[in-house]
Amino acid sequence: MTTIIAVTAHDVRFPTSLSADGSDAMNKDGDYSAAYVVIHTDDPTISGYGFTFTIGRGNDLCVEAARQRGIPLVGRTVEELVGDLGATYRTMQGDSQLRWLGPEKGVVHLATAAVMNAVWDLAARVAGKPLWRLLAEMSPEQLVDATDLSYLSDALTREEAVAILTEKQSGRASRIAVLEANGGYPCYTTSAGWLGYSDEKLRRLLQEAVDEGYRHFKVKVGANKADDVRRLRIARDVIGWDADLMIDANQVWDVPEAIEWMKSLAEFKPLWIEEPTSPDDILGHAAIRRAVAPIGVATGEHGMNRVLFKQMFQAEAIDFCQLDSARLASINEIVGVYLMAWKFGVPVCPHAGGVGLCELVQHLSIFDYVCVSGTLENRVTEFVDHLHEHFVEPCIVANGSYVIPTAPGYSAEMWAESVEEYSYPNGEYWMRAAHPLAAEIAV
């Protein structure tokens, strides 16, 4: 029997604020960071890797919470851990003292995502399969047994969950073949549209994306209306009017302000306005959706748990669901959101970007198409071309699509050299960096 001997958590931070990568109306100077978890076993060839995403200061809080979350796994066997992934999740969530710090939200929930992402990565590695294939080869009953359906029965019962998955089971192999034949799962790029980029850089990067085969583009908005109009005009000039343009306000508006602001941007025919107000404001999103139609409303990257998504669906508050692979508590919670989204007719277009999120969400989107939705209509997954070089099995994008990953696991393992160099505060980069956080280290 292979035994878990340690669960370690690492504070890994990348200085993306220096180049304005990731900049938006709410988050102007983020340093993309990961609370990176490694599950170690007494067999040096068997490990699991996972993380949650933050943007710098406070990442150490997630790291400590992840360390606490990992303690109950030590001493258990790998076979026990991955043999019943639902039970492993329930055991972790059952720590009432840690749960009090949430419950199911904030730093503790982010830490649960990091550790359970590592558990699912471990399960896929032990099975010798990429995570999406591990999920695709599970029976409907196995998937539902692993899914957290608590507090959802007024929107999704166990019987309904099994029925949705059973309906799509017979066509799984043919849909995998479709993705392979078409070059992968379609994605959109946000890499050109960060708010801190100059007009010249915006234009150049959009043109490069067009030349690379993208047909879906996202641009950040919300800081200054005149700037938004000018930048969206540049975007349409470059990408044309037959491509999809999405815009993202990153939560900066009140509800009436969002409605009024969108009147000035409607001429650019965006497919959606993303995070137009507080991510927790269900009725606010519903009001905005009614007011700005036919422009869609999208949100979810800050959706703290499955219950919030349930209410978004019930209130008809969103047109596109943007769940996040490192904010929800891993696959155990994510599957339930996918199933509810299908029942309520809302396409899922996962949030990515960040550090490593693209690596994770490619598995989720493939799972959705193969096992839940069975369609690519109105579905496109975010891609941001930053920091992939730090991953052992980085995602690959070609002609505007995620190429289907084939390596065993959840694509979450980082190079040991990257972890060592960018660990905060004692990694080599941070000890020598000309960066505002380096001054704090010196003090």
N, C-alpha and C positions, 0 to 999 in steps of 0.2 A: 504493500500500500504506500502510495506517495503522500507525504504529509506537508501541510503548510507550516513553514518554520518562521516566517516573518512577513509582515506587510509594511512596506516602507512608503513614505510620502515625501515628495520633493517640491520645493518652491522654485519653479523655473520661470524666468521672466526674460522677454525679448524687448529690446529698446525701439519698438515701432513708433513711439511718439516723435522720435528725431526726424522721421521722414513723413509725418502726418498720415501714415498708413493707419486705417481704421478710424479716422477722424469723422465726426458727425456733429449734429447740432447739440447733442447732449454730452457727448464724450469726445472732447477736443484733443486730449493728449494721452490716450491709452497706450500702455505697454502690454502687448498681448502676452498673457501668462497662463501657466497650467499648474494646478495642484496635481502632480503626476504620481500615480500609485503603481507600485510593483508588488505583486504577490510572489513570494519566494517559496520554493519547495525544497525538500531534501534531495531532489533529482535536479541537477544543474541544467538539464535540458528542458525542464518544464517550468514555465513562469506565466504570469498573466499581467497585462499592462492596461492601465486606464487613466483617465484624467477628467477634471472639470476645468472650465475655461473662466478666467477673470481678465481684467485689464490692468493689473499692477498692484497698487497698494491694497492691502487686505488679503492678498493671495496667501499670506502666511496663516491667516485664520482658517482658510479652507484646508490648508495642509494639515494643521493640527486636528481639525475636525475629521479629516480623512484618516489620520492615524488612529484616532479614537474609534472610528467606525470599523477599522480593520482588525482591532484587537481580538474580537470574538472569533475571527477566522483562524487564528493561530492555534495549531494543534489538531485541527480537523484534517481529514484526508481529502485529497483532490476528488476522489471518487464520490465521496459524500457531498462535497461542495457543488459539483457540476451534475451530479445524478438527479438532484431535485432543485432546480434553480428557483422555483417558486418558494420552496421552504427556506433556502438560503436568504432570499430577499426578505421574507417575513420575519426570520430570526433577527436580521439586522434592523429592520424597522420596529421590531418589538422591544427595543431598548427604551423603556419609558422615560428614563432620565435624559437621554439625548433627545428623544422625541419632543420633550417639553420645550426645547430650544427652538423648535419649528412651530407647530408640527408641520412637516412636509413643506417647508419653505426655507428660504435663506441659506445661510452657510451650511447648516447641518444637512439640508437636502442636496446641496451641491456636492457635499462630501459623500453622501450616499451614492450619487451618480458616479463619482470618480471610482469608488471601490467596486460597485456593481458592474461598471464598465469593464474593470479589470477581471471580475469573475466571469463575465460573458466572453471576454477575450480568451481567458484560460479554457473555458468550455469548448470554444471553437478550435483552439490549438490542439487540445486533447483529441478532438474528433478529426483533426486533420483537414478542416474545411474553413473557408472564409465564413464570417458570421452570417452573411445573408443566406448562404447555402445551408448552414446549420438550421436556420429558422425555416427555410423553404422545405426542408426535409422532415420537419417536425409535424406530427399529426395535429389537426385542429384541437383535439383534446389536450395534447401536450402543451401547445401554445397558450391555451386558455388557463391551464393549470399554473403556468408561470406568470400569468398576467394579474396585476392588482386591480380587481374589479370593485374594491370596497368604495362605498359612497356613490356608486354609479348605477345602481339597479333601477333608478327612475328614468335612466336614459339608455342603459345597455345591460341586459341580463346575461347570465352565463349561457343560457340557451341561444340567445341571439348571437352572441360572440362565436359560439361553435358553428352556428348555421352560416354566418358570413364566411368563415374560413372554409367550411365544407363546400360551399357553393363554388369556390374558386380552386378547390384542390385539384380537380381533374385537368385543369389547363396550365398548371405551374410549369411543366417542362416546355410547353410551346411558347410561353411568354419569356422564359429564359432564352430560348432560341431567337426570339424577336430582338431582344436586347443585344445579343451577340451579333446578329446580322446587321443591326442598325448602328453598331459602334458604341453602344452603351446607353446610359440614362441621360436625357437632356438637362442642361444646366444653364444658368444665367451668370453673368459676371458682375461683381460689385467693384472689382479692382480699379476701374477707371474713375469711379464716381465719388471718392472720398471728399468730404467738404473742405478739407485743408489744401487740396490740390489747386494749382493755378489753372486759369482757363486754358492756357497752352498745354499743360500736362493733361487736363481733361480731354481736350480734343485729340491729342496724340494717342493716349491710351485707348480711347474709344475707337479710333481708326485701326489701331493694332488689333483690337478685339474683333472688329468687323472682318479684318483680313484673316483672322484665325478661325472664322466660321461661326461666331456667335450670332444668335438672332434674338437674344433677350439680354437687357442691360438695366442695371439699377444705378440711380444717382441719388445722393443724399441731399435733403432740403431742410428748411425750417429755421435757419438762423436769420436770414434777411430775404424779404420777398423779392426785391429787385434783383438780388444775386441769383435767386432761384430761377426767375424768369430768364435771365441771361444765360445761365448754365444749361437749362433745359432747351433753350433755343439752339445752343451749340450741339447738345446731344442729338436733337432731331435733325439738325443739319448734317451730322456725321452718319447716323445710323439709318436715316430715312424714316418714312412713315409706315412702312410695312413690317418693321421690327417691333417687338414689344419693349416698351419703356416702363420701368417701375420706379417709384420714388419712395423715399424713406425719411420720416421726420424724427424718428428715434425719441418719441414720447414728449416732445417739447411744448405741445399746444394744449390749451384747455379745449373743451368740446366746441363752444361757439367760435373760438379762434381757428380751430381746424377747419370747420365748415366754411368760414369766410376766406381763409387763406387758399383753400382748394379752388375757390372760384377763379383766382388769378392763375392757377396752374392747369385748369381743366383743358385749356386750348391745346396743350401738348399731348392730350389723350393718353394719360398713363393707364396701364393695366390695373395698377393698384396704388393706394397710398398705404404705406406700412407704418405701424406704430404711431398713429396720429395723435394719441393721447396716452394717459396712464395705462400701463399694461393690465392693471387690475380693474379698470373701469368698464365693466361689461355693458351697462346701459349706455354709457357714453359712446362706446364703439357702435352700438346699435343705432344710436341717433345720428352719428356721423355717416354710417352706411346708408341710411335712408336719405340723407341730405345730399350726398355726393354721387349717388348712382347716376349713370352706369359705371363710374369708376369703382373698382372693387376696394374693399378694406381688408388688410392683411395684418395679422399680429401673431405672436406666440413665442418669440425668442426669450421673452421674460415671463412666459407662462409658468407659474411656479409649481403647478401640479395638475393632475388629471381632472380635479374637480373644477378648477377654473375653466379648463377647456370644455368640460361638460356644460357649464353655464353659458359660455360663449355660443356653443351650438344651440342650446335650448332657446336662447334669446335672439337667435338669428343675427348675431352681432358681427360676423366676419364672412368674407367670401373666400378667403384663403387662410389655411392653418399653417403656421410656421413654427412647429414644435422644435425644440432644441435638444440635441443628443446628450448634452452635459448639464442641463438644468433640470429636466425631468429625471426621475430616479432610474435611469437606464432602461433596458428593454422591457423590464417588468411593468413599468408604467407607460412606456411609449406605445406598446402594442394596443393597450386599451384606448389611447387617444386616436390611433389610426382607425380602430374599429368604429368608434363613435363618429369620427369624421366621415367615414363611408356611409354609415347609417343616415347621417344628417345631410349628405350630399355636398360636403365641403372638401375640395381638393387639398391635399397636404403638399406644401412646398417648403421643405425644412430650411430653417436658418442654418447657415454654415459660417464661413469666414473664420475668424478667431485663429487660435493655434490648434491644429488638429481636428477641428470640427468637420472640415471637408472629408478628412479620412474616415470619420465615423458615419456621416450622413449618407455617403454613397451606399453603404450597406442597408440603411433604413429605407431609402427610396426604392432600391431594388426589391426589398422585401414587400413594400407596399404594392408595387406593380404585380409582383409574382403571386402574392398570397392574399391581398386584401382588395385593392381597387380593380385590378385587371385592366387598367386603362392608363394611357399617358395624356389623356385630354386635360388641358388646363393645369398640367403638372410640370413643374420645372424646379430644379434644386439649385440653391445658391452655390457659387464657387468664388473664392477669393485666392489670388495667386500669391500667397505669402507664407513663408516658413515651412514649406513642405520638405525642404532639404534636410530638416532635422528628424525626419521619420524614416524608419528602416524600410517600410513598405508604403511610400507616399502614394496618394491618389494620382491618377493619370487622367488628364482631360485632353481630348482631341476633337476638333471640329464641333465644339460646343456641347460635348457629352462626356460624362464620367465613363471611362472604360471600366468594364466589370472587373473588380478585384478577384484574384485567384489564390493569393497566399492565405494559409490558415490564420484565423484570428480576426480581430476587430480593427486591424490596421492602426493600432494605438501605440505601438512600441516606438520610443524615441531612441536615437543613437546615444550611447552612454557618454560619448564625447560632448554632445550637445547639452545633455543634462549637467555634466560637470562644469562646462564653460559658463552656462547661463544660470546656474543655481544662484539664488539670492539669499544672503548678501556676499557669500564667500567664493562664488565662482570667479574664474579668471577675468571674464568680461567686466563684471561689476566691481572688481577690485581696481581696475585700471581705467574705467570708462569716464569719458567727459559727458556726464549725464546728470541731471538734477538729483536722481536717487543716489548717485555715487557720493554726493556731498553729505547725504544723511549717513552713509556708511562711515565716512571719515569722522563725523562727529561722534 
